């Protein structure tokens, strides 16, 4: 059952609504209860915060007109992408305008000479990847929801995904952004160049700001040549900790996989029951898997990497390694990994955290999560991007009484976050802070750091209308 907030907001001024309708095409403004509800939730637990009006612009000019009106009338405005987020960043918790960018979905230029692409925020990530792949190019940022999430949301959250371990996260592929500021002004943040030491880096500031500083309406992204070859292996372990310990050892051996994903036994079992068409034999004593991919242009070099990886894994008592020999086998293994989140969600009410630590600390983080769960009486299912120390911790409610869930869960999460920060990690690797992680920001930042962030927010958004109630405590 969804927890829906539908009342308690001051009615939008009649003048504002009239000016909004006058400024935009008739089909760009939605007010029906059904539309408001549809744009009022994402994939964050069971939360629902419908906006008071939804605007679906097609152009930067329409975005600017909308935001300028919100600025003039002090109306909250919440940018909304594909609603696949896991931190509540797209929820209109203060009402106002839900600015849905799904109709701004054009790939405006693929520049093969300079290895760049210019896109609007509503472009689905997988659609972009396939469009550039047809020209022999590669856009590596690869969120688990790539078939439905959009570039705008990826930019807002600085999304990562499996290939971040080799190629980097979204921020590492952004050259320039067109942004509508909270007063309606339109700027470009940088230049379409690989190097830029001219002034403050506004581009990197906007990426990951979760829609609190402005609305991204175009992005110029860097591309790389498409790797010609990939090799994929599934490595089982009898011990979860040894699986995690093997991760850092691979990198110390001088090998950089294009992906290295961790899945503990429950994550695999639940996913195999949930997803059709994936058949992987799992031994009774297997407790965890690493899904390891290498990519490049030379098959013999990749095979040498695989052999070196297997040699490392053997030191950590791995079981028999499964090689994906065909494209269909590779797709099946990746399907299993990408559907873990849905499988977990289908089993129980849950709370997902997105902790990230230095790679070497991953085994201890996993152990800490289990220890905290044992003391507070909850079960957890863990998986994630082991190659960059990013562990997705799914806390399962199961049959835990509602009162205990409400009272003890925040305490347990705070313990996990405090430990994460104590070993050099932080609260979120790729899902962002949004609404649900705001109460814990004091763990990662002191009062001086928070004050600097508040000052930046004030410069961009003096009235506080842009995605209010997010990120900053």
N, C-alpha and C positions, 0 to 999 in steps of 0.2 A: 504494500500500500504506500502511495506517495505522500510525503509530507508537503502539502501545498499551501503557499501563502498567497491569498487572493484579496485580502482586505487590509485596511490600515493605512493606505496611501491617500494623500490629499488629491482630489480630482484635478486632472490637468486643466489648465485655463482654457476657456472656450476660444479666446483669441489665438492662443498657441495652436490649438487643433485646426482652426480655420486657416491660419497662415501655413501650417504644414500641408494641408490639402491643396492650398493654392500654389505652393512651391514645387510640388511633386506630381508625377502622373497618378491617375486615379488608382491604378493597380499596385502602386508602391506603398500604400498605407493600409494596414490591416488592423481591424478592431474587433473582429468576432471573438467570442469566448474560445472557440475551438482553435483559432490561430494563435491567440495569446498563450493558451495552454501548451500548444505544440512547441512554441519557442521559449517556453519557461523552464525547460529541464535539459540536462545533458546526461552523461553517464556517471555522474557523481551520486553514488548510493541511491536514495529514494527522494532526493530533494526536488522541489518544484517551486519556482518563483516567476510566474508569468509577468511580463511587462504590461504597462497600461496601454501601449500602442506599439505595433511592430512596423518598422519601415524597411522595405526591401529595395534599396537603390540599385541602379544599373551602371552608374557612372560616378567618377570622383566628384563631379560638380554636384550631383544629387546628394552625395554624402556630405559635402561641404555645406550645402544649403540646410540640410537637416541639423547638422551639428551647430551651425551658426544660430539657428532658431532656438535650439536647446540652451546655448550659451546666453542668448538674449533673455530667455525666460527662466533661467536657472533650473532647467529640467535635467534629471539624470539621464545619461545615455550609456547603454551597455552594448559593446560590439559582440555580435553572435556569429559564430562560424558554423561548422557542421554538427555542433553539439555532441562531440565525442569526448570532451574533456573529462578529467577525473578529479578536478579540484574545485569545481563550482565557479570557475572563472567567467563563464558566460551567463550566469544566472542574474536576473534583474532584481536583486535583493532590495533595491530602493525604489522599485517601480520605474516610472518614466518610459523612455523610448528603448525598445529592443532593436538595435541596428543590425539587421540580418544581412550578411554580405554574400549569401549563396548565389545571387544572380550575377555577381561580378566574377565570372568564371572563365575568362578568356586567357589563352596563352597568346600574348600579342606579338611576340617575336622570339624565334630561336636563332641566335647568332652563332652560326657554325664556325665563322672565322675567329671569333674571340672566345668561344666556349662560354657563352652566356645565354640566359633565357629571361625574358620579361613576362611576368604573369600578374594576374589579378588575384585577390585573396581567396576567392571562392573556388579556385582550381583544386580538384581532388589530387592528392599527392601521387597516387598511383597513375592517374591519367597523365600527369606531368612526366613521371618516370618513363612511361611507355611512349609518350610523344618524342622525348629526346632520344630514347633508346633506338627508335626507328631511324635515327640519323647517326647512330654509332656513338651516342653520348650518354652520360650517366649522371643522375642526380642522387647521391648516396643517402641523404637523410631518409630514414625508413621506419617511421613509427609503426607500432603493431596494428593500428587502425588505418593503414595507408590506403585501403580501398574505400574509405568513407571520410577520413579527416581531410581538411583542406590546408592549403599553404598558409592562409591567414592565421589559422589556429596554431599551426606549427611555428610560425614566427612569433606569435604572442607568447607561447610557452617555451620557446627555444627547444623544440622537440628533438629527440635523439633517435633511439631505436637500435636494432642490432648492429648496424654497420658503423655506428659512432666510434667503436673501438679502434677502427683503422682510419676512418675518413673524417671524423669529427661530427659535431651536432649542427643543427640548422644555422646557427650564428656563423659558423665557419664557411658558409656558402653564400652569404648575403653581401652584395657589393653596394647596393643603394636601395633606398625605400622612398616611395611617395607617401606622405603622411598628412592627413587632415588633423590639424591641431584642435584643441578643445574650443577655440574661439571661431573655428571655421576657416582659418588660414590654411593654405596648402603649401607644403615644402618638400623638397628632396633632401635627404639626410646626408648624402655623400657624393660619390662619383663612380662611374662604371669602370673602375680601374682596380687592378689587383693590389696596388699599394696606394695608401692615402695617409699622409702625415700632415694634413692641412686642418688645423683646428681640432676642437673636441670631436670625439667619435660618436656622433649622434646615432649613427646606424646601429652600432652595438648596444647603445643605451635603449633604443626602442625595442630591439629583439629581446624577448623575454620579459617585457614590461607588462604583459597580460592586459593590454588594452586600457591601462590606467593613464597613459600619457598622450594618446592620440589614436587615430584609426588608420591602419595601413591600407592603401588602395592600389598600390602597385609595388612589385619587388623585382629587382634585377639580381638574378642568382647566378653563381658560378657553377660551371659544369666541368666534368673530367671525361676523358675517353672511356668508353664502356669496356670493362674487362672482358676478354674473349673466353676465359675459362674459369670455372669454379669447381671446387671439390668440397663435399660435405660429409661429415661423419658424426655419428651419434655414439657417445662414449659413456657406458654405464659404470657405476661405482657402487660398492657395498656400503660405503660410508659417505654421508653428505659432506662432512668436514674435509675429507680427503679430496673430494671433487672440487671444493672451493680452493683448497691449498694448491691443487694442480694448476689453477688459472694463472696465478702470479709466476709459477715456475715456467710456464710456456713462454712468457715474455722475457724472463731472465735468460732463457735459452736463445734469445735473439730472433724469435718468430713473432710476427704480428698478424694474427688471423683477421679476416674481414668481418667475422662475427664469432662470439663465444658466449653462448647462452646457457644458463643454469636452470634446471627444473628438478625439484624434489619429487619424491615418489607420488605423493597425493596429487600434485599438479598434473602429473602424467596420467595417472589412473582416471582422474575426473575428466580430463580432456578426451581420452580415448573412449570413454562412455558417452561423451557429449557430441563428439564430432564423427560424422559418418565418413567412411571411405579411407580411414587411416588405421592400418593394422600394423602394430609394432609389438613383437614378442618381448615381454619383460620378465626376467627371471624373478623368482620369489624373493631372493635376497638382495635385489637391486634397490638401492635407496635414493639414488639421484642420477641424473644424466647431465652431461655437457654436450651441447650441439655446437660443433666447431666447423666453421667454413673458412676456406682460403680462396683468394681469387687472384687473377693475373692474366698474363698473355701467353705463358709457356707451360704446357702440361707437365713437362718433365720437372720443372722447377716447383710446381705445386705438389707433385708427388713426393719430392724430397722434403717439402715442408710437412706434408702429412706423416711421413715416416718419422721425422724429427719430433712431431707432436706426440705420436704414439709412443715413442721412446720415453718422453717425459711422463706421459700418463701412466706408463707401467710402473714408475717409481712410486705412484700413489695408489697402486693396487686396483687399477681399473679392470673391468671385465671385458668380454669379447666386444670389439669395436664393430659397429655396423656402418659400412660405407654405402652411401646413396649412389647407385651406379647410373641411373637414368634420370632424365628431367622429371618424370612422374614420381620417382622415389624422393627426389629433392623437394618437390612441391608438397608431398605428403608430410615430410618431416617439418617443413616450415609451417604448413597448415596446423600441425599439432602445436607448435610453439606459439603461433599467433592467436590461437583460439583459447589459450589457457585462461585468460581473464574472463571471457564469456562463460567458460565451463565453471569457474569458481563462483561467479555471480549466480549461475543457475541453481546452485546447491543450497545457498543460504544467504541471509542478510550478512553483509560483510563490511569491513572497513579496510581500504587499501592505502598503504603508505609506500613512499617512493624513495626510500633512503639510498644514499650513495656514500661510499667510503673509499679511501685509498685501496687499491686492489688487494694489497697484502692483508688488509684488515677484514676482508670479506668472511673468512671462516669464523672469526670471533663475533662478527655482527650476527651471523646466522645463529650461533650458539646463544647469544644474548637474547635474541627474539624468542627462542624456545624457552629459555630460562624465565623470562618475564611472563610468557604465556602460562607456564606451569604455576607460577605464584598467583596469577590473577584468574586462572581458571578458563583460559580461552585456547582454542586450537588455531594454528596458523598454517597457511599454505604459502610457500615462498618459491619464487622464480625470478628471473630477470637477466639483465645484461652483465653477466659476470665479468666479461672482459674489461669493463670500465668501472667495476665495483658497485653497480647499480642494482640493488635488491628490491624487488617488489614484494612487500610484506602484506599478505591478505589475512586479516584477523577475522575469524569465522565466529558468528554468533551462535549458530547451532541451536541447542536447547537452553542456552544461558538465559536466565530470567531477565526481563526487560530492565528492571531497576538496577540489577548488577551490571548489565551492559552499559547503561547510561552513566552509572557512577564510576565504575572501575576502568572503563575503556580510556577516557582521557588521561587518567593517571598512568596507565600502562604505556600509552603512546608517548607521553612525556618522558618516561624512563628510557624508552627506545631511542627517542631523539637525543636526549642528553648523552647517552652512550655514544651514539653516532657522531655527534659533534666532538666528544672528548677524544676520539681516535682520528680526528682530522677530517671527518665527513660533514655532510650537511643534510637538510631536511628533504630536499627534492632534487632528483637528478634530471627529470624531464616533464613531470606532470604539472609543475608550478605550485604556487602557494594558494592563489585564488581566495576562496572563502574558507575552506575547511582547515587549512593549515595556519591561518592567521594567528590563532591563539598561541602558537608555539614559536613565533618569530623571535621572541626574546631569548630563546635558547641559542639561536644562530648569530644574533646581532646584539650588541650592547646599545645603550641609549644614544651614544654619539653617532653610531652608524645609522640607527633608525632616524635620528634627526636630520642627517644628510639626505636620506631618501625622502623624507617628508619635504625637505627644502626643494629637491628636484621636482617632486610632484607639484608643489606650489607654483614653481616657475612655469611649468607647462600648463597647469590646470588650476588657476587661482580660485575658481569657484567650486572646485571639487566635484564637477559633474561627470567626469569620465570614469566609467566603471567604478562607482563609489563602493566602499565597503570591502575592497579586495586588497590583498597582499599586505598592506601596512596595518599593524595592530592598532 
